[in-house]
Amino acid sequence: MALFDNKGKTSNNITVYQRSIDEKNSTIVRRFDEIGRLYYGQYKDNTIDVTKDINQRCEDVTRLYNEIEELNVKILFERGLKLCPACRAENSLENAFCPKCGAKFAEGSANAPASVIAAAAPAPDAPAQ
C-alpha cells in the first residue's frame, strides 16, 4: 500500500511543478507583450525612454526561465532521472557517469533535487539550451 501512496505523492509533486511551470510561461508571454508595447510606445514617441522598463521585464523573463529550468529538473528527479552537466542527457539517478558522454556526476547527485539542480547547471563556458 505504501508503494501506491508514494507514487501518488510523486505524481502530485509533478502536477504541482507542472502547474507552476504553466503559470510562469503565462507570465513570460505577458512580459513579452509588455516589452512589445513599451518598445512600440517609444517608437511612436521617441522623446520617451523606456529602456529601464524594458530591461526590468527582460530580467524578469530571464529569472522565470531559470525557475522553469529548476522545476523541470525537479520533475526529472521525481521520475528518477537527472541531467548530465556536460551533454544535458537524461540519466538514471543511480548512474555515476553519463552513458552518452562519459561525464562524471557529482557525489550525492542522486540524493536531493538541490544537488541534482547544481549538478545539472551548465558549465560556465557551455551555452544554455
C-alpha positions in Angstrom: 0.0 0.0 0.0 2.9 2.4 0.8 4.2 1.9 -2.7 1.0 3.4 -4.2 1.0 6.2 -1.6 4.5 7.2 -2.7 3.6 7.0 -6.4 0.6 9.3 -5.7 2.8 11.8 -3.9 5.3 11.8 -6.8 2.5 12.3 -9.3 1.1 15.1 -7.1 4.5 16.8 -6.9 4.9 16.6 -10.7 1.4 18.1 -11.1 2.3 21.0 -8.8 5.6 21.6 -10.6 3.9 21.5 -14.0 1.2 23.9 -12.9 3.9 26.3 -11.6 5.7 26.0 -15.0 2.5 26.7 -16.8 1.9 29.9 -14.7 5.5 31.0 -15.3 5.1 30.5 -19.0 1.9 32.6 -19.0 3.8 35.3 -17.1 6.6 35.2 -19.7 4.1 35.7 -22.5 2.6 38.7 -20.7 6.1 40.2 -20.1 6.9 39.8 -23.9 3.6 41.6 -24.7 4.6 44.4 -22.3 8.0 44.7 -23.8 6.5 44.9 -27.3 4.0 47.6 -26.1 6.7 49.6 -24.4 9.0 49.4 -27.4 6.2 50.4 -29.8 5.3 53.3 -27.5 8.9 54.5 -27.7 8.9 54.1 -31.5 5.7 56.3 -31.7 7.2 58.9 -29.4 10.9 58.9 -29.4 11.1 61.5 -26.7 10.3 58.9 -24.0 12.9 56.4 -22.8 11.5 53.1 -21.7 14.9 51.3 -21.6 14.7 50.8 -17.8 11.2 49.3 -18.0 12.1 47.0 -20.9 15.3 45.9 -19.1 13.4 45.1 -15.9 10.9 43.0 -17.8 13.7 41.2 -19.7 15.4 40.4 -16.3 12.1 39.1 -15.1 11.8 36.8 -18.1 15.3 35.5 -17.5 14.5 34.8 -13.9 11.3 33.0 -14.9 13.2 30.8 -17.5 15.7 29.9 -14.8 12.9 29.0 -12.4 11.3 26.8 -15.1 14.6 25.0 -15.6 14.8 24.3 -11.9 11.3 22.9 -11.9 12.0 20.7 -14.9 15.0 19.3 -13.1 12.8 18.6 -10.1 10.3 16.8 -12.3 13.1 14.7 -13.7 14.2 13.9 -10.2 10.6 12.8 -9.2 10.8 10.5 -12.2 14.1 9.0 -11.1 16.2 10.9 -13.6 18.9 13.6 -13.6 20.6 15.7 -16.3 24.2 15.3 -17.4 26.1 18.5 -16.6 28.1 18.1 -19.8 25.7 17.0 -22.5 22.3 17.6 -20.8 21.2 14.0 -21.5 18.7 12.4 -19.1 20.2 9.7 -16.9 19.1 7.4 -14.1 19.7 8.8 -10.6 21.9 5.7 -9.9 24.3 6.5 -12.7 27.8 7.7 -11.6 28.7 8.5 -15.2 26.7 9.6 -18.2 26.5 6.8 -20.7 26.2 9.3 -23.6 29.3 11.4 -23.0 31.1 9.8 -20.0 30.9 12.8 -17.7 31.1 12.0 -14.0 28.2 13.1 -11.8 28.8 15.0 -8.6 28.8 12.9 -5.4 25.3 12.8 -3.9 23.6 13.9 -7.1 21.0 11.1 -6.6 20.0 12.3 -3.1 18.1 15.5 -3.4 16.8 17.8 -6.1 19.0 20.7 -4.9 22.1 18.6 -5.7 20.6 17.5 -9.0 19.9 21.1 -9.9 23.5 22.1 -9.1 24.9 19.1 -11.0 22.7 19.9 -14.0 23.8 23.5 -14.2 25.7 24.0 -17.4 29.4 24.7 -17.2 30.2 28.4 -17.3 31.6 28.2 -20.8 28.8 26.0 -22.0 25.8 27.6 -23.8 22.5 27.1 -22.0 19.8 25.3 -24.0 
